[in-house]
Amino acid sequence: MTAHALTPPGPCPPAPARPRRATAWRAERGLAAGLLLGALLGLGAAPAARAQDTLTLSFSGGQIFIPPGSSQVPAGVGPADPYPSTIDVTGIPDDHVVVDLEVVLVRLTHRFADHLDILLVAPNGQSTILLSDVRGLYLDEATIRLRDDAAPVVDLEDTGGTYAPTDIDDPLAPDHFPSPAPASGWGTALAPLTQGPVNGAWRLFAVDDSMGDVGVLDNWALVFRTQSVFVDSPFPPVPGPTPPIPEPGTWALMALGLAALAARRRQATPRAATSGPGPRRPAPTP
């Protein structure tokens, strides 16, 4: 009997990889389900804070004639005509707060600025002296802008300028505003005038506290800059952009989406090839 050499069989080829189409489809279906669920959860979330709206509104009064003071008037003052001059402010939204107020005295003419006392009273009852006994000679159609962030008057220019409300104490001519102006409690800042309701009657009281000269104010105006308050927020707006706060639906969407992507990554990772069975024994030779 002749013996035949046997050739050992080589290693078995690895099993073919399973198609991943169904696995990828399942992962994508999970991702889509996560997106849909996150969107549905987001429908019930609270609305994000809306952007702040800014408005600038101006209102004008009218011409005021300022007669000289008289010894027949208490404290020697001459009330202006009209006294007071009134601006009815309307249209400022209830959900807005005033962030800036400017008072403009348009074309004021008077020989002596230090004879003038001018008082502004807001709808909330607060009052501010705009100018009183300030230094300055002949005012020739001077336009004077008054705002809190400016410097006080040192010497009023004959053509005007931008100043903070200024009240100079003059013992020879103490401040006095006849009724119906408030008799006391005057301030020297504009901000308190905007704390509370701003729609309503704003009253300007002007007097001349000395004899001999007359004056004219062609017009006066109030310029408001307002800003909306955040939705459902009792606090005033904060300057600058505010980053949005993620809603509950957004968190759920992010979590489910990340979970679906992680599952897809695990399915896409190739498995280590497994070796086939060992060499088979040769069949016995008869």
Secondary structure by P-SEA (a helix, b strand, c coil): cbbbbbbccccccccccccaaaaaaaaaaaaaaaaaaaaaaacccccccccbbbbbbbbbbcbbbbbccccccccccccccccccccccccccccccccbbbbbbccccccccccbbbbbbccccbbbbcccccccccccbbbbbbcccccccccccccbbbbcbbbbbbccccccccccccccccccccccccccccccbbbbbbbbccccbbbbccccbbbbbbbbccccccccccccbbbbcccaaaaaaaaaaaaaaaaaaaaacccccccccccccccccc
